[in-house]
Amino acid sequence: MSDYGLRTVFDGDVAAAEAAITDALKVVGFGILTRIDVTETLKKKIDVERAPYVILGACNPKLANTALNLEPELGLMLPCNVIVYKDSDNQTVVSIIDPAAMVGMIDNPELNCLVKEARPLLEQALNSI
């Protein structure tokens, strides 16, 4: 388990977990901007088989705008990544980047106010699934 993500095990398959976290994020003001099916992409590009693995790019427009006003280069870390995958124990895992870890890489203490706002919302979404 990482120290840069918020994580839970979901009781269901990857497709159900993806739908559940997408809906839960919507409730707290985040939308999904991007979706990458890593399994499909790796199969197509380099003919590698792997367990289901999806990366979702989640964004809260209000928080993103504030963050970019405070630190234009923060766009390098947006949107907030959410991963949904089957682990080696065949469990479905949902993990969201911890905003504290993201802004911890940047020397701008003004961003801490956004962490205090974003982290509880992401935790709420994750804990609701």
C-alpha positions in Angstrom: 0.0 0.0 0.0 1.3 3.5 -0.9 1.7 6.5 1.3 0.6 8.8 -1.5 -2.9 7.4 -2.1 -6.2 6.9 -0.3 -7.3 3.3 -0.8 -10.2 0.8 -0.3 -11.1 -2.7 -1.4 -14.4 -2.8 -3.2 -16.8 -5.8 -3.0 -17.4 -6.3 -6.7 -15.7 -6.3 -10.1 -13.6 -3.5 -11.7 -16.6 -2.2 -13.8 -18.8 -2.0 -10.8 -16.1 -0.3 -8.8 -15.5 2.2 -11.6 -19.2 3.1 -11.7 -19.5 3.3 -8.0 -16.5 5.7 -7.5 -17.5 7.8 -10.5 -21.0 8.3 -8.9 -19.5 8.9 -5.4 -17.1 11.5 -6.8 -19.9 13.2 -8.6 -21.8 13.6 -5.3 -18.8 15.5 -3.8 -18.3 17.8 -6.8 -15.8 15.8 -8.9 -16.3 14.8 -12.5 -14.3 12.3 -14.6 -12.4 14.1 -17.4 -10.4 11.1 -18.7 -10.5 7.3 -18.7 -7.6 5.1 -19.6 -8.1 1.4 -19.9 -4.5 0.3 -19.2 -5.3 -3.4 -19.8 -6.7 -2.7 -23.2 -4.0 -0.2 -24.2 -1.1 -2.5 -23.2 -2.8 -5.5 -25.1 -3.2 -3.3 -28.2 0.2 -1.6 -28.1 2.6 -4.3 -26.9 0.5 -7.5 -26.7 0.7 -7.8 -22.9 -2.0 -9.5 -20.9 -2.7 -8.0 -17.5 -5.5 -8.0 -14.9 -8.1 -5.2 -15.3 -6.6 -1.8 -14.5 -8.3 1.6 -15.2 -7.0 5.1 -14.6 -9.7 7.9 -14.1 -8.8 11.6 -14.2 -11.1 13.3 -11.6 -11.5 17.0 -11.4 -13.4 19.5 -9.2 -13.5 22.6 -11.3 -13.7 25.1 -8.4 -10.7 23.5 -6.7 -8.7 23.1 -9.9 -9.2 26.8 -10.8 -8.1 28.0 -7.3 -5.1 25.7 -7.5 -4.0 26.9 -10.9 -4.4 30.5 -9.8 -2.1 29.8 -6.9 0.3 27.6 -8.8 0.1 27.5 -12.6 2.5 24.6 -12.9 0.2 22.4 -10.7 -1.5 21.5 -14.0 1.3 19.0 -14.4 -0.4 17.0 -11.6 -4.0 17.4 -12.7 -6.5 15.9 -12.9 -6.5 13.9 -9.7 -5.8 10.3 -10.6 -8.1 7.5 -9.4 -7.1 3.9 -10.2 -9.4 0.8 -10.2 -7.7 -2.6 -10.6 -7.5 -6.2 -9.6 -4.6 -6.9 -7.2 -2.6 -10.1 -6.9 -5.1 -11.5 -4.4 -7.9 -10.9 -7.0 -9.4 -8.1 -4.9 -10.8 -5.0 -6.6 -8.9 -2.0 -5.4 -9.9 1.7 -5.7 -7.2 4.2 -4.9 -7.2 8.0 -5.2 -4.1 10.3 -5.1 -3.8 12.0 -1.8 -3.8 15.7 -2.4 -1.3 16.2 0.4 1.2 14.1 -1.4 0.6 16.0 -4.6 1.1 19.5 -3.1 3.9 18.2 -0.9 6.1 18.2 -4.0 5.5 21.9 -4.5 7.0 24.7 -2.4 3.8 26.7 -2.0 2.2 26.7 1.5 -0.9 28.5 0.1 -1.9 25.2 -1.5 -2.5 23.6 2.0 -5.9 25.2 2.1 -6.9 23.2 -0.9 -5.6 20.0 0.6 -7.8 20.7 3.6 -10.8 21.1 1.3 -10.1 18.4 -1.3 -8.9 15.5 0.9 -12.1 15.1 3.0 -14.2 15.2 -0.2 -12.1 12.4 -1.8 -12.2 10.4 1.5 -16.0 10.8 1.6 -16.3 9.5 -1.9 -14.0 6.6 -1.3 -15.6 5.6 2.0 -19.1 5.6 0.5 -18.4 2.8 -2.0 
